[in-house]
């Protein structure tokens, strides 16, 4: 007599059952692998976003969102408002108005003149300071800190010191006091436009503020040069000084020089504090020498409060900065493989 094992609830020997436990383990392993990849080894991704996340949110909220909204405003006739209506849409009208505005084009000319002064002056001064500090054998850290310290000073505070204490135009000012020692007449540094002595004030305050930062960059480049190159040059009979600097030091600083030149031009585009605080009249309006940012500030936040026109000018200025950076990088061969 044969017994039907299926009927009595016993498993059939010919059809082995697949246990459910391996499937559950495989699913758990798959989920564990996904979680491990998401969190990273030792939860590094979790800790990364835990520390970087708040800064990334702040950067997007307070930087990229305003930038995107500025581009949006540039297509509207936005007077005294940051939320224009659809009927205020003007398309590229604001861009055309800015490109034909003589005051805006004049501000670009002011920037070009300021760049012609400040870029080579800062480059030469910071490189000279780096060469002198690099040659020191004692107190190098002290002098490096002393020259870098002005970088931490506020542009507004420095501009007011230059305006009220050094170049204030009265006989008690530091500059006029020094000139008085040599019998020279007093000079109204900031109000004289012929000759334009105000350029001396603007350039010197910017030099004092930023030369130390670029000195640090050149110091890093100098310390990367192999001493073996100088030893080989000495064996070949190269004279220390200008000859070694011209044929070894300066060519080895090519990458640093390109980076410094790019940063100097971009920072010149962003000039605002010294012009606004040094050259503003009693009404707070610079009567001359207005760079692009000062002009756009008064266009967007001045009496007219034309935020659409100011936003269009800001977009144009950003495109000019990007184009100038690309052209300069191609000119200096940034990223090109060296032989």
C-alpha positions as CSV (number, residue, x, y, z in Angstrom):
1,X,0.0,0.0,0.0
2,X,1.4,3.4,-1.0
3,X,0.9,6.5,0.9
4,X,0.6,9.9,-0.7
5,X,3.1,12.0,1.1
6,X,1.7,15.2,-0.3
7,X,-1.7,14.4,1.1
8,X,-0.4,13.9,4.5
9,X,1.7,17.1,4.4
10,X,5.1,15.5,4.0
11,X,7.6,17.0,1.5
12,X,8.0,15.2,-1.8
13,X,11.5,13.8,-2.1
14,X,11.5,14.2,-5.9
15,X,10.8,18.0,-5.6
16,X,13.1,19.5,-2.9
17,X,11.8,22.6,-1.4
18,X,13.7,25.9,-1.6
19,X,14.0,27.4,1.9
20,X,13.0,31.0,2.3
21,X,15.9,31.9,4.5
22,X,18.5,32.3,1.7
23,X,16.2,34.7,-0.1
24,X,15.8,36.8,3.0
25,X,19.5,36.8,3.5
26,X,20.2,37.8,-0.1
27,X,17.6,40.7,0.2
28,X,19.2,41.8,3.5
29,X,22.7,41.6,2.0
30,X,21.5,43.7,-1.0
31,X,20.0,46.3,1.2
32,X,23.1,46.3,3.4
33,X,25.3,46.8,0.3
34,X,23.2,49.8,-0.8
35,X,23.3,51.3,2.6
36,X,27.1,50.7,2.8
37,X,27.6,52.4,-0.5
38,X,25.3,55.3,0.5
39,X,27.1,55.9,3.8
40,X,30.5,54.9,2.6
41,X,33.2,53.0,4.4
42,X,33.1,53.8,8.1
43,X,30.2,56.2,7.4
44,X,32.5,58.7,5.7
45,X,29.8,60.0,3.4
46,X,27.5,60.5,6.3
47,X,30.1,62.5,8.2
48,X,31.0,64.5,5.0
49,X,27.5,65.7,4.4
50,X,27.0,66.3,8.1
51,X,29.8,68.8,8.1
52,X,29.5,70.1,4.6
53,X,25.8,70.1,4.2
54,X,25.0,73.3,6.2
55,X,27.6,75.2,4.2
56,X,26.4,73.8,0.9
57,X,22.8,74.9,1.8
58,X,24.0,78.3,2.8
59,X,26.0,78.7,-0.4
60,X,23.1,77.7,-2.5
61,X,20.6,79.8,-0.6
62,X,22.6,83.0,-0.3
63,X,24.8,82.8,-3.4
64,X,23.3,80.7,-6.3
65,X,19.7,81.6,-5.7
66,X,20.4,85.4,-5.7
67,X,22.6,84.9,-8.8
68,X,19.8,83.1,-10.6
69,X,17.2,85.7,-9.5
70,X,19.5,88.5,-10.7
71,X,19.6,86.9,-14.2
72,X,15.8,86.6,-14.0
73,X,15.4,90.3,-13.1
74,X,17.6,91.4,-15.9
75,X,14.8,90.6,-18.4
76,X,12.2,92.9,-16.6
77,X,11.6,96.5,-15.9
78,X,12.0,96.1,-12.2
79,X,11.8,99.5,-10.5
80,X,11.8,99.3,-6.7
81,X,10.8,95.7,-6.7
82,X,12.4,92.2,-6.8
83,X,9.3,90.5,-7.9
84,X,8.2,92.1,-11.2
85,X,5.0,91.2,-13.0
86,X,4.7,89.6,-16.4
87,X,3.7,92.9,-18.0
88,X,7.1,94.3,-17.1
89,X,9.0,91.9,-19.3
90,X,11.4,93.8,-21.6
91,X,13.5,90.9,-22.9
92,X,17.0,92.1,-23.9
93,X,16.0,95.7,-23.6
94,X,18.0,96.2,-20.4
95,X,21.1,94.7,-22.0
96,X,20.8,97.0,-25.0
97,X,20.4,100.0,-22.7
98,X,23.5,99.1,-20.7
99,X,25.7,98.5,-23.7
100,X,24.8,101.9,-25.1
101,X,25.1,103.7,-21.8
102,X,28.1,106.0,-21.9
103,X,28.4,106.0,-18.1
104,X,28.6,102.2,-18.0
105,X,31.2,102.1,-20.8
106,X,33.1,104.9,-19.0
107,X,33.2,102.7,-15.9
108,X,34.8,99.9,-17.9
109,X,37.4,102.5,-19.0
110,X,38.0,103.3,-15.3
111,X,38.5,99.6,-14.6
112,X,41.0,99.3,-17.5
113,X,43.0,102.2,-16.1
114,X,42.9,100.8,-12.6
115,X,44.0,97.4,-13.9
116,X,46.9,99.0,-15.8
117,X,48.1,100.5,-12.5
118,X,47.4,97.8,-9.9
119,X,48.2,94.5,-11.7
120,X,51.8,95.2,-12.6
121,X,52.5,97.1,-9.3
122,X,51.1,94.3,-7.1
123,X,52.9,91.6,-9.2
124,X,56.3,93.3,-8.9
125,X,55.9,94.2,-5.2
126,X,54.6,90.8,-4.1
127,X,57.3,89.0,-6.0
128,X,60.0,91.3,-4.6
129,X,58.7,90.7,-1.0
130,X,58.7,87.0,-1.6
131,X,62.2,86.9,-2.9
132,X,63.5,88.9,0.1
133,X,61.6,86.8,2.7
134,X,62.7,83.6,1.0
135,X,66.4,84.6,1.4
136,X,66.1,85.2,5.1
137,X,67.6,82.6,7.4
138,X,66.3,84.1,10.6
139,X,62.8,85.5,11.5
140,X,61.4,84.4,8.2
141,X,58.0,83.5,9.8
142,X,57.9,86.9,11.5
143,X,58.3,88.9,8.3
144,X,56.0,86.6,6.5
145,X,53.3,87.3,9.1
146,X,54.0,91.0,9.1
147,X,53.6,91.4,5.3
148,X,50.5,89.1,5.3
149,X,48.8,90.8,8.2
150,X,47.2,93.7,6.1
151,X,45.2,91.1,4.2
152,X,43.1,90.6,7.3
153,X,42.2,94.3,7.4
154,X,38.9,95.5,6.1
155,X,38.9,97.4,2.9
156,X,36.5,100.0,4.4
157,X,38.7,100.6,7.4
158,X,41.9,100.9,5.3
159,X,40.2,103.3,2.9
160,X,39.1,105.5,5.8
161,X,42.6,105.5,7.3
162,X,44.0,106.5,3.9
163,X,41.4,109.2,3.5
164,X,41.3,110.7,7.0
165,X,44.9,110.2,8.2
166,X,47.4,109.9,5.4
167,X,46.0,111.6,2.3
168,X,43.4,113.9,3.9
169,X,44.6,117.0,2.0
170,X,45.3,119.2,5.1
171,X,48.7,120.2,6.4
172,X,48.3,117.8,9.4
173,X,47.9,114.8,7.1
174,X,50.9,112.4,7.0
175,X,51.5,112.8,3.2
176,X,51.4,116.6,3.4
177,X,53.6,116.6,6.5
178,X,56.3,114.7,4.7
179,X,56.0,117.0,1.7
180,X,56.3,120.0,4.0
181,X,59.7,118.7,5.3
182,X,61.0,119.3,1.7
183,X,59.3,122.7,1.3
184,X,56.5,121.4,-1.0
185,X,53.0,122.8,-1.1
186,X,50.0,121.0,0.3
187,X,48.1,118.8,-2.1
188,X,44.4,118.0,-2.1
189,X,44.9,114.4,-2.9
190,X,41.3,113.2,-3.4
191,X,39.8,116.3,-4.9
192,X,42.4,117.2,-7.5
193,X,41.7,115.8,-10.9
194,X,44.5,117.6,-12.8
195,X,46.8,115.9,-12.1
196,X,44.7,113.0,-10.9
197,X,46.4,112.4,-7.5
198,X,43.5,110.3,-6.4
199,X,44.9,107.4,-8.4
200,X,47.9,107.4,-6.1
201,X,45.7,107.0,-3.0
202,X,43.6,104.2,-4.6
203,X,46.6,102.2,-5.8
204,X,48.6,102.5,-2.6
205,X,45.7,101.4,-0.4
206,X,45.1,98.4,-2.6
207,X,48.8,97.6,-2.7
208,X,49.0,97.6,1.1
209,X,45.9,95.4,1.4
210,X,46.7,92.6,-1.1
211,X,50.5,92.5,-1.7
212,X,51.0,90.2,1.3
213,X,48.5,87.6,0.0
214,X,50.2,87.3,-3.4
215,X,53.6,87.2,-1.6
216,X,52.5,84.0,0.1
217,X,51.6,82.5,-3.3
218,X,55.0,83.4,-4.7
219,X,56.7,82.1,-1.5
220,X,55.0,78.7,-2.1
221,X,56.2,78.7,-5.7
222,X,59.8,79.6,-4.7
223,X,59.9,76.8,-2.1
224,X,58.9,74.3,-4.8
225,X,62.0,75.0,-6.9
226,X,64.6,72.3,-6.6
227,X,67.9,73.4,-5.0
228,X,69.6,71.2,-7.5
229,X,68.8,73.7,-10.3
230,X,70.7,76.4,-8.5
231,X,73.6,74.0,-7.8
232,X,73.8,73.1,-11.4
233,X,73.7,76.8,-12.4
234,X,76.6,77.5,-10.1
235,X,78.6,74.7,-11.5
236,X,78.0,76.1,-15.0
237,X,79.2,79.5,-13.9
238,X,75.9,81.4,-13.6
239,X,76.3,84.5,-11.5
240,X,74.0,84.9,-8.5
241,X,71.5,87.6,-8.8
242,X,69.8,88.8,-12.0
243,X,71.2,86.0,-14.2
244,X,70.0,83.2,-11.9
245,X,66.7,84.9,-11.4
246,X,66.1,85.4,-15.2
247,X,67.1,81.9,-16.3
248,X,66.0,79.7,-13.4
249,X,63.8,81.4,-10.7
250,X,61.4,83.3,-13.0
251,X,60.8,80.5,-15.5
252,X,60.1,78.1,-12.6
253,X,57.5,80.5,-11.3
254,X,55.5,80.4,-14.5
255,X,52.5,78.6,-13.1
256,X,52.4,80.8,-10.0
257,X,52.7,83.9,-12.1
258,X,49.7,82.9,-14.3
259,X,47.6,82.2,-11.2
260,X,48.6,85.6,-9.7
261,X,47.8,87.5,-12.9
262,X,44.4,85.9,-13.2
263,X,43.5,86.6,-9.6
264,X,44.7,90.2,-9.9
265,X,42.6,90.9,-12.9
266,X,39.5,89.4,-11.4
267,X,40.0,91.3,-8.1
268,X,40.4,94.5,-10.2
269,X,37.0,93.9,-11.7
270,X,35.6,93.6,-8.2
271,X,37.0,97.0,-7.0
272,X,34.3,98.8,-5.0
273,X,35.2,99.6,-1.3
274,X,38.1,101.9,-1.9
275,X,36.5,103.9,-4.7
276,X,33.2,104.2,-2.8
277,X,34.8,105.3,0.5
278,X,37.6,107.4,-0.9
279,X,35.9,109.3,-3.7
280,X,32.3,109.8,-2.5
281,X,31.2,113.4,-2.1
282,X,28.9,114.7,0.6
283,X,25.9,113.0,-1.0
284,X,27.7,109.7,-1.1
285,X,28.1,109.8,-4.9
286,X,31.6,109.5,-6.5
287,X,31.8,112.4,-9.0
288,X,34.6,110.7,-11.0
289,X,36.6,107.5,-11.3
290,X,33.6,105.1,-10.9
291,X,34.4,101.4,-11.6
292,X,31.7,99.1,-12.9
293,X,30.6,97.8,-9.5
294,X,30.2,101.4,-8.1
295,X,28.1,102.4,-11.1
296,X,25.9,99.3,-10.9
297,X,25.5,99.9,-7.2
298,X,24.0,103.4,-7.8
299,X,22.0,102.1,-10.7
300,X,20.3,99.3,-8.7
301,X,20.2,100.8,-5.2
302,X,20.5,104.5,-5.8
303,X,17.7,107.0,-6.5
304,X,16.3,105.2,-9.5
305,X,16.4,101.7,-7.9
306,X,16.3,100.1,-11.3
307,X,17.1,96.5,-10.3
308,X,16.4,95.2,-13.8
309,X,19.0,97.5,-15.4
310,X,21.5,96.9,-12.6
311,X,21.0,93.1,-12.9
312,X,21.6,93.3,-16.6
313,X,24.8,95.2,-16.0
314,X,25.9,92.7,-13.5
315,X,25.4,89.8,-15.9
316,X,27.3,91.7,-18.6
317,X,30.1,92.3,-16.1
318,X,30.2,88.6,-15.2
319,X,30.4,87.6,-18.8
320,X,33.3,90.1,-19.4
321,X,35.1,88.7,-16.4
322,X,34.7,85.1,-17.7
323,X,35.8,86.1,-21.2
324,X,38.8,88.0,-19.9
325,X,39.8,85.0,-17.7
326,X,39.5,82.5,-20.6
327,X,41.5,84.8,-22.9
328,X,44.2,85.4,-20.3
329,X,44.4,81.7,-19.5
330,X,44.8,80.8,-23.2
331,X,47.3,83.6,-23.6
332,X,49.5,82.3,-20.8
333,X,48.9,78.7,-21.7
334,X,47.2,77.7,-18.5
335,X,46.8,73.9,-18.3
336,X,49.2,73.3,-21.2
337,X,51.6,70.5,-20.8
338,X,55.2,71.7,-20.3
339,X,58.0,70.1,-22.2
